[in-house]
Amino acid sequence: MSDVALQALFAPYCGGVNREGDLSIALQILSSGRLKGRRPVQGMPGHLFVLSWSGAPAPLEPIQCELRFSQHPEADMDFELCTYQLVAWLMDRSATDQGEPDLPNDFWQWLLIESRDGMEHA
């Protein structure tokens, strides 16, 4: 599917009309299948992570994700969510001083609270 078609598909779910540049970059990251980053921790260098995913690039389709921490494998997680939500978080990613992106606080909150609630009810 072309970049323009993907943008048209995801824009209604991700505010992409107003954030076309962010959406375009997020869709490029989505097509790469992974994001390497660092979760900052005050007073420390932070935690390196790799978030990878697989699944159809359709907004309402579920996408399978794997979050891996090279220095803390006990914190590794697998989860599933709607693709548009991942794209929205990729749009809101930030960068640290080292240039390594971080996902927004909304992602980490969902991961630690809401995703676990869904796993307990499954």
N, C-alpha and C positions, 0 to 999 in steps of 0.2 A: 504494500500500500504506500502511496506517495506521502511525503511529509505534509503537503497541503491537505490531503484527505484525512490524515491522522489528526491534524490540528482542528479541522472542522468537526471531526468525531468527538474529540475530547473537550473542545472549547465550552460547550454548554455545562459541563460538569465541573470545570476547573477555573471558571472566570477568565478563560483564555482570550476572549475578545478584548478585554481591558489589559491583559498581561500576555500579549502575543509572543513577545520575546522570551519571557520566562517559560511559557508553554512549549515553544519550539526547542529550547535547550533541554527541558525536562523530557520531551519525547525522544530526543537524541540519546539521553542517558537511558531511558526505558529500552530503546532498541539495543543498547550495548549489553543489557542484562546484568549490570552490576554497578555498584557505587562503593568506592573505597574512601573512607573518611576517618575522622577523629572526633570523638565525643569529648569536649573539653571538661575538665574538672578544675575548680578553683584551686590555685596553688600547686597544681600538678600538670604534667604534660598532656594528660587526657588518655582516653582509651581508643586505640586503633580498632576499626571495624571494617568488615566487608559485608555489604548487603547485596545479595544476588536474588534473581527471580526468574521464573519461567511461566509462560502461559500466553494466551492469545492477547494481542494488544487491542482489546475492546473495553470500553469504559466500565460496563457493568459485569464483565466476566471476572471470576475469581482468578487471582494470580498467586502462585506458590512462592513464598519468600524464605530465604535463609539468612540469618544474621549471625556472623561469626566474629569473635573477638580473639585475635591471635595470642594475646597475652592472658586471656581469661576464658579458656574454652568451656569452663563450667557455666558461663553465662550465655553460651550459644543458644539460639532459638530458631524454630521453624514455625511459620504461621501463614495464614491465608487471608486475603482481603480483596475488596473490589479494586480493579486496576486504576480507576479514576482517583481513588484515595492515595495510592502510591504516587501517581503523577502529581497530584496536588502537593504532597510532601516534597517531592523532588523540585517542584517549582519554588518552594519556600526554603530550600536548603541554604545554608550559610557557609562561610569559609572562616577558618581560624587564621591566625597570623602566619602559620606555616603553609597556608594555601590548601589545606585539606578540608573538604566540605563536612559539614555536620547537618544532620536532619533537624527539623524544627522541634521545639519542645512538645508540640502536639503529638508528634510521632512517638516520642519516648514515653509520654504519658499514656497513650493508647496501648503501647507495647506492654508496659508494666501493669496496667490496671485493666483496661477493657479487653485486650486479647486473652488474658488469663481467665477472665470471667467467662468468655465464650468457650474456652477449653474445658472449664469445669462443668459446663452445661451440655457439652457434647456427648 
